[in-house]
Amino acid sequence: MPVDYSRLRSLTARQIESVLLRDGFERTRQVGSHRRFEDIINRRRVTLSRFGGDTFPLPTLRSIIENQAKWDASDLVRLGRLRRP
């Protein structure tokens, strides 16, 4: 199921970090404002640039969700970030 990014444009770094931790990721390291989260079981790795309440540009958000965390719309519904259509 494809992700409707128009409903996710207001996600902040803090909110994404919360969802990552809920999905089994652990914070493994930090260099400056960049935090790395890893899910060892499913071999996924996400790097967040932490700017507090700032939202991400669409290409960055898409990279975090699709390429790094490997989430689809059903995962985001399960994690409470999207409602079922």
TORLOGU-12018 format. One record per residue: residue in one letter; residue number from 1; z, x, y of N, C-alpha, C, O in turn. Coordinates in steps of 0.2 Angstrom, whole numbers, m for minus. Last residue first. Layout:
% residues N
   type   seq    n_pz    n_px    n_py   ca_pz   ca_px   ca_py    c_pz    c_px    c_py    o_pz    o_px    o_py
      A   NUM       Z       X       Y       Z       X       Y       Z       X       Y       Z       X       Y
...
END
This chain:
% residues 85
   type   seq    n_pz    n_px    n_py   ca_pz   ca_px   ca_py    c_pz    c_px    c_py    o_pz    o_px    o_py
      P    85      27     m39      23      22     m43      27      22     m50      25      19     m54      28
      R    84      44     m33      23      38     m35      20      34     m39      24      36     m44      28
      R    83      48     m21      36      49     m28      33      43     m29      29      37     m27      30
      L    82      54      m4      36      48      m9      37      50     m16      33      54     m15      28
      R    81      65       3      33      62       4      39      56       0      41      54      m1      46
      G    80      72       2      21      74      m2      26      71      m1      33      73      m3      38
      L    79      68       8       9      72      12      13      75       8      20      78      10      24
      R    78      58      m2       5      64       0       1      70       3       5      76       2       4
      V    77      49       0      15      52      m6      14      59      m5      10      64      m8      12
      L    76      45      13      12      48      12      18      51       5      18      56       4      22
      D    75      39      11      m1      45      16       0      49      14       7      55      14       7
      S    74      28       3       3      34       1      m2      40       5      m1      45       2      m2
      A    73      20      12      10      24       6      14      29       3       9      34       1      12
      D    72      25      29       5      20      23       6      24      17       9      30      18      10
      W    71      29      46       6      31      39       6      25      35       7      20      37      11
      K    70      29      60       7      25      57       2      27      49       1      28      47      m5
      A    69      35      69      16      39      65      12      36      61       6      39      59       1
      Q    68      22      75      19      28      79      18      33      75      13      34      77       8
      N    67      11      66      21      10      72      18      17      76      15      17      79      10
      E    66      17      53      26      12      53      21      12      60      17      12      60      11
      I    65      27      56      36      28      51      31      23      52      25      25      51      19
      I    64      23      68      43      30      67      40      30      62      34      33      63      29
      S    63      10      64      47      11      70      43      18      70      39      19      71      33
      R    62      13      53      55       9      52      49      10      58      44      10      57      38
      L    61      20      59      65      23      54      61      20      53      55      23      52      49
      T    60       9      67      70      15      70      68      19      65      63      21      67      58
      P    59       0      57      75      m2      62      70       4      66      66       4      67      60
      L    58       9      50      85       6      47      78       4      52      73       6      51      67
      P    57      23      59      91      16      57      91      13      54      84      16      57      79
      F    56      40      53      89      35      57      87      28      55      89      27      49      89
      T    55      53      51     101      49      48      96      43      53      95      42      58      99
      D    54      69      57     105      62      57     106      58      54     100      60      55      94
      G    53      83      59     103      80      52     104      73      52     105      70      46     105
      G    52      82      74      97      87      69      98      83      62      98      81      60      92
      F    51      72      83      92      73      82      99      77      76     101      76      73     105
      R    50      69      93      79      74      89      81      74      88      89      76      93      92
      S    49      56      93      68      58      96      74      63      91      78      61      85      80
      L    48      58      93      51      58      89      57      60      94      63      64      98      62
      T    47      50      95      36      52      99      42      52      94      48      47      92      49
      V    46      52      92      19      50      89      25      53      94      31      59      95      30
      R    45      46      92       2      50      96       8      47      93      14      41      92      15
      R    44      48      88     m15      46      86      m8      50      90      m3      56      92      m4
      R    43      52      87     m29      48      93     m26      44      91     m20      38      92     m19
      N    42      60      78     m35      53      76     m34      49      81     m30      43      80     m29
      I    41      72      86     m35      70      82     m41      62      81     m40      59      82     m45
      I    40      74      91     m22      72      96     m27      69      92     m33      65      95     m37
      D    39      69      88      m7      71      84     m13      69      88     m19      63      88     m20
      E    38      75      95       8      71      95       2      74      90      m3      80      89      m3
      F    37      72      98      26      75      94      21      71      94      14      65      95      14
      R    36      75     108      40      71     107      33      75     103      28      81     104      27
      R    35      73     107      57      78     106      51      73     105      45      68     101      45
      H    34      72     116      72      68     113      66      73     113      60      76     118      58
      S    33      77     122      83      77     114      83      74     111      76      73     105      76
      G    32      83     136      74      82     133      81      82     125      80      87     122      78
      V    31      82     132      58      80     137      62      79     134      69      73     131      70
      Q    30      91     127      44      89     125      51      87     132      54      91     136      54
      R    29      91     120      27      92     125      32      89     123      39      86     117      40
      T    28      93     108      20      93     115      16      94     120      21      97     125      20
      R    27      98      92      18      96      97      23      98     104      20     104     105      18
      E    26      91      83       5      96      87       7      94      91      12      89      94      12
      F    25      85      66       0      84      73       3      90      76       5      95      73       6
      G    24      87      53      m4      89      59      m9      87      66      m6      88      71     m10
      D    23      86      44       5      81      44      m1      82      50      m5      78      51      m9
      R    22      95      46      15      96      40      10      91      40       4      93      38      m1
      L    21      89      57      21      96      58      17      97      52      13      99      53       7
      L    20      78      50      27      77      56      22      84      57      18      83      57      12
      V    19      84      41      36      81      39      30      79      44      25      80      43      19
      S    18      90      51      45      94      46      41      91      43      35      94      43      29
      E    17      78      57      50      83      61      46      88      56      42      89      58      36
      I    16      73      46      56      69      48      51      74      53      47      74      52      40
      Q    15      83      44      67      82      39      62      78      41      55      80      39      50
      R    14      81      56      73      88      55      71      87      49      65      90      49      60
      A    13      68      56      78      70      61      73      77      59      70      77      60      64
      T    12      64      38      79      66      44      82      67      49      76      68      48      70
      L    11      51      26      79      55      30      75      57      37      78      53      40      80
      S    10      41      19      85      47      20      89      53      24      85      58      24      87
      R     9      30      16      77      30      21      82      36      23      86      36      28      89
      L     8      30       7      66      34      13      66      34      18      72      37      23      71
      R     7      20      m2      68      27      m5      67      32       1      67      38       0      66
      S     6       9       5      68      10       2      74      17      m1      74      20      m2      79
      Y     5       7       9      55      10      14      59      12      10      66      16      13      70
      D     4       8       3      40       6       0      47      10       4      52      16       3      53
      V     3       2      11      26       8      10      31       5       8      37       0      10      40
      P     2      m5       4      11      m5       8      17       0       6      22       3       1      22
      M     1       0       4      m6       0       0       0       0       4       6       4       9       7
END
